[in-house]
């Protein structure tokens, strides 16, 4: 174990209500690209295509969005050791909650119960109407897409349908933000894993915990925007470092 990891474990040893805050970097070892890393999504796609105004006004943006969603947005990606380490922390009774910016569902797939997760940027499972809010069955909409409907409309009001992923310019899901803030108020430490910590309001969550002096550990491959306020940052791969850290504080 490195000196830094041993120091991080010492800082966390007495913590009983640890928040784990995750970003796209926790899923890259499962085969899902991140956004701002070397081969990130923003090196291939334009964030413009993920602005809610563009989605509503431009049919080609909607058509492209459905083509990235169907048939399988994340292929056969499976949880990796980092997702499993978050479950281990929960099983040890030391996790207050996992706040994730990810939409890939890998925390749930690893076995973390939904009520232990706050998905700040939504998730890629659901589909709802932007006008009346009516939820739609993803399998049924996928079948319509397979049958050639590249811009499916709402069954009830004819409005535009969209995956329950938060686009730029949309408000974050109230229930998720509420849960994340509730956990942030109660946490006695936070571990941020695989995030550039560069997007707000999400990054306010770990920042709130750090700013009152509670332990803030960053695990990341490369620098983040909050390195200067971390108690310690561990440079490297999430699926290697998080299991080691969790193992050291739950043994
Ligand atoms: N282990 C550790 N760190 C990793 C790994 C890994 N296996 N793979 C990538 N990283 C690092 C990258 O170097 C990068 O610093 O994880 C970080 C991921 O940062 P971003 O790509 O910015 O992802 P994230 O922080 O989740 O982005 C936040 O921005 O575009 C929006 O809505 C999108 O939810 C996303 C938000």
Boltz pocket constraint, residues with backbone or C-beta under 6 A from the ligand:
constraints:
  - pocket:
      binder: B
      contacts: [[A, 22], [A, 23], [A, 24], [A, 25], [A, 26], [A, 28], [A, 29], [A, 34], [A, 35], [A, 36], [A, 37], [A, 38], [A, 40], [A, 101], [A, 102], [A, 121], [A, 166], [A, 193], [A, 194], [A, 195], [A, 196], [A, 197], [A, 198], [A, 199], [A, 219], [A, 220], [A, 221], [A, 222], [A, 223], [A, 224], [A, 236], [A, 237], [A, 238], [A, 239]]
      max_distance: 6.0
